[in-house]
Amino acid sequence: MTSKIAAIQMCSSESVDENLQMAYRLIGEAAEQGAKLVALPEMFPLITDKNDWRLHARESFGQGKIQDFLAHTAQHYGVWLVGGTIPILNQQGDKVRAACLVYNELGVRVARYDKIHLFDVVLSATEYYRESDTVEAGENSVVVETPFGRLGLAICYDVRFPELFNELFKKGAEIIVLPSAFTVKTGEAHWHVLTRARAIDTFCYVLAPAQSGTHASGRKTYGHSVIIDPWGTIIAECKEQKSGVIYADINLEEIYKVRKAIPIEDYK
């Protein structure tokens, strides 16, 4: 049995309301094209150059404008929706978790994954990032049952850590969703090779929606949202620097054909 899945590419601004409107339109477009599993990119509700933006846009788990939007939109369009990342207040109240929430077609939240590997890097004298200043790292990997296959969750910088994907494989993942906001420099060098490698590592489909373009804050993201099959072949890609949707029909039988031909389970 085949299922149509979709990755949404966005160039999010500094306005939460504006970004939610754009996401709503693109999710609707995906639903109209028959997609039943739709994924948004990392930081889809807001991108700004302010270091503390997450603390201003944060929500308590289970309530808030962004979470209400995700639940309502999933139910309205009758799709399973992977909500990129949103800032969820941590228990101490001093930082947030970069949380990826999954909603079923009834608008019920069925999974939450908190980004484990935080983006603390220095790319040049003028381009550096310290996600840990405002974000608290998660601890647990997550795989959730869906009508389309077992869904493993990862976020952006996680892609550089194959041990997480190995753990998702061990938990039975068949599709791995990777909401991202790669920088242009790292994206040009590593995005395609890393996403393809994680598909090959696990013989899973990889669904990787991304931020793309020059944002209102001046930040630039690489884009190139991709859907990759278990053989590591890119079967859909958004090559243009703009918001949009890409699609692919997936078949879980393809996963097990590859895994049978090249057994890896005994070595994981």
C-alpha positions in Angstrom: 0.0 0.0 0.0 1.3 3.4 -0.9 0.9 6.7 1.0 1.4 10.2 -0.1 3.6 12.3 2.2 4.5 16.0 2.0 7.3 18.3 3.3 6.6 22.0 3.6 9.3 24.5 2.9 9.0 28.0 4.5 10.8 31.3 4.8 9.5 32.2 8.2 9.4 35.8 9.3 9.3 37.6 12.7 5.5 37.5 12.8 3.9 34.4 14.4 0.5 35.2 12.9 2.0 35.7 9.4 3.8 32.4 9.6 0.8 30.5 10.9 -1.2 31.8 8.0 1.4 30.7 5.5 1.7 27.3 7.1 -2.1 26.9 7.0 -2.2 27.7 3.3 0.6 25.2 2.5 -0.9 22.4 4.6 -4.2 23.0 2.8 -2.4 22.7 -0.5 -0.8 19.5 0.6 -4.1 18.1 1.7 -5.7 19.0 -1.6 -3.0 17.0 -3.4 -3.8 14.0 -1.3 -1.0 14.0 1.2 -2.0 12.3 4.5 1.3 12.9 6.4 2.5 16.5 6.3 5.6 17.9 8.0 6.6 21.5 8.8 10.2 22.8 9.1 12.1 23.7 12.2 11.1 27.1 13.8 8.2 27.4 11.4 6.3 29.8 13.7 9.1 32.4 14.0 12.6 33.2 13.0 14.4 36.4 14.2 17.9 37.5 15.0 16.9 38.1 18.7 18.7 35.6 20.9 15.8 35.4 23.3 13.1 35.0 20.7 12.2 31.6 22.0 11.5 32.9 25.5 9.0 35.5 24.1 7.2 33.0 21.8 7.3 30.1 24.3 4.2 28.2 25.3 3.3 25.9 28.2 3.0 22.3 27.1 -0.6 21.6 26.1 -1.8 25.2 25.7 -1.0 28.1 23.4 -1.7 29.7 20.1 0.8 27.6 18.1 -0.3 24.3 19.6 -4.0 25.2 19.1 -3.2 26.0 15.5 -1.5 22.6 14.9 -4.4 20.7 16.5 -7.1 22.6 14.6 -5.3 22.5 11.2 -4.6 18.7 11.5 -8.3 18.1 12.3 -9.6 20.6 9.7 -7.6 19.0 6.8 -7.8 15.4 8.1 -4.0 14.9 8.0 -1.3 13.7 10.3 0.8 16.8 11.0 4.4 17.0 12.2 4.7 20.5 13.7 8.3 21.3 13.0 9.5 22.8 16.2 7.9 25.2 18.7 9.4 26.6 21.9 7.9 24.8 24.9 8.6 26.1 28.4 10.9 23.9 30.5 10.2 22.9 34.0 12.4 25.5 35.6 10.9 28.2 33.5 14.3 29.7 32.5 14.6 28.1 29.0 12.5 26.3 26.5 12.6 22.9 24.8 12.7 22.8 21.0 9.7 20.5 20.7 8.4 18.6 17.7 4.8 17.8 18.2 2.8 15.2 16.1 -1.0 15.4 15.7 -3.2 12.8 14.2 -6.1 13.5 11.7 -8.5 14.1 14.6 -6.2 16.9 16.0 -5.1 14.8 18.9 -1.4 15.2 19.9 0.1 11.7 19.8 3.9 12.4 20.2 6.4 14.9 21.4 10.2 14.9 20.7 12.5 17.5 22.3 15.7 18.2 20.3 18.6 16.4 21.8 21.6 17.9 20.0 21.7 21.7 20.2 23.3 23.9 17.6 26.3 25.5 19.3 28.7 26.2 16.5 31.2 28.9 15.2 31.2 29.1 11.4 33.1 32.3 11.2 34.1 35.4 13.1 30.7 36.9 12.3 28.4 33.8 12.1 28.0 31.7 15.2 25.1 30.2 17.1 24.5 29.2 20.7 21.2 27.4 20.8 21.9 26.3 24.4 21.7 29.8 25.7 17.9 29.6 25.5 17.2 25.9 24.8 17.4 22.9 27.1 18.3 19.7 25.4 16.0 16.8 25.3 16.9 13.3 26.5 14.7 10.7 24.8 14.3 9.4 21.2 10.8 9.0 20.0 9.1 6.7 17.5 5.3 6.8 17.1 2.9 4.5 15.3 0.9 6.0 12.4 -1.3 4.6 9.6 1.6 5.1 7.2 4.4 3.5 9.2 6.4 3.9 12.4 7.6 7.5 12.5 10.9 8.4 14.1 11.6 12.0 15.0 14.8 14.1 14.7 15.5 17.8 14.3 18.1 19.6 12.2 21.5 19.3 14.0 20.5 15.8 15.1 21.3 14.7 11.6 25.1 14.8 12.4 24.7 12.1 15.1 24.1 8.7 13.6 23.7 7.1 17.0 20.3 8.8 17.4 19.2 7.3 14.1 20.5 3.9 15.1 18.3 4.2 18.2 15.3 5.1 16.1 16.1 2.1 13.9 16.2 -0.2 16.9 12.8 1.2 18.0 11.3 0.2 14.7 11.3 3.4 12.7 10.3 3.2 9.0 10.0 6.9 8.2 12.2 9.5 9.9 11.0 13.1 9.9 13.8 15.8 10.1 12.5 19.4 10.4 15.4 21.7 9.7 16.8 25.2 9.3 20.3 24.6 8.0 22.6 27.5 7.4 23.7 28.2 3.8 27.3 27.4 4.5 26.7 24.0 6.2 23.8 23.2 3.9 25.9 23.6 0.7 28.6 21.4 2.1 26.6 18.7 4.1 22.8 18.8 3.8 22.4 16.2 1.0 25.1 13.9 2.1 23.9 13.8 5.7 20.2 13.3 4.9 21.0 10.6 2.4 23.5 8.9 4.8 20.9 8.7 7.6 18.4 7.1 5.1 21.1 4.6 4.2 22.1 4.0 7.8 18.6 2.9 8.7 17.1 1.9 5.4 14.2 4.3 6.2 12.4 7.0 4.3 13.6 10.4 5.4 11.2 13.3 5.2 13.1 16.6 5.7 11.2 19.9 5.5 13.5 23.0 5.7 13.6 26.7 6.1 14.8 28.5 2.9 15.8 31.9 1.8 16.6 35.3 3.4 14.5 35.9 6.5 13.3 39.3 7.7 15.9 39.2 10.4 18.7 38.9 7.7 19.4 35.2 8.5 19.8 33.0 5.5 18.8 29.3 5.4 19.7 26.7 2.8 16.3 25.1 2.0 16.4 22.1 -0.4 13.7 20.2 1.5 14.0 16.6 0.5 12.2 13.3 0.7 14.7 10.3 0.4 13.9 6.7 -0.1 15.4 3.7 1.9 18.1 3.2 -0.8 19.3 6.8 -0.3 17.8 8.2 -3.5 16.3 11.7 -3.4 12.8 11.2 -4.7 11.6 14.8 -4.2 13.4 18.1 -3.6 12.5 21.7 -3.5 15.4 23.3 -5.3 14.0 26.9 -5.4 14.7 29.3 -2.6 11.0 29.9 -1.8 8.1 28.5 0.3 6.3 25.5 -1.2 5.4 21.8 -0.9 7.1 18.6 -2.2 5.5 15.2 -2.3 6.3 11.6 -2.6 4.4 8.3 -2.7 6.0 5.8 -0.3 5.6 2.1 0.1 6.8 0.3 3.2 7.5 -2.8 1.2 10.4 -1.0 -0.3 12.0 -0.7 3.1 11.9 -4.4 3.8 13.1 -5.3 0.3 16.3 -3.3 1.0 16.7 -4.6 4.5 16.3 -8.1 3.3 18.8 -7.6 0.5 21.4 -5.9 2.8 20.8 -7.2 6.4 21.9 -4.6 9.0 19.7 -5.5 12.0 22.1 -8.0 13.6 24.8 -5.3 13.6 22.7 -2.5 15.2 
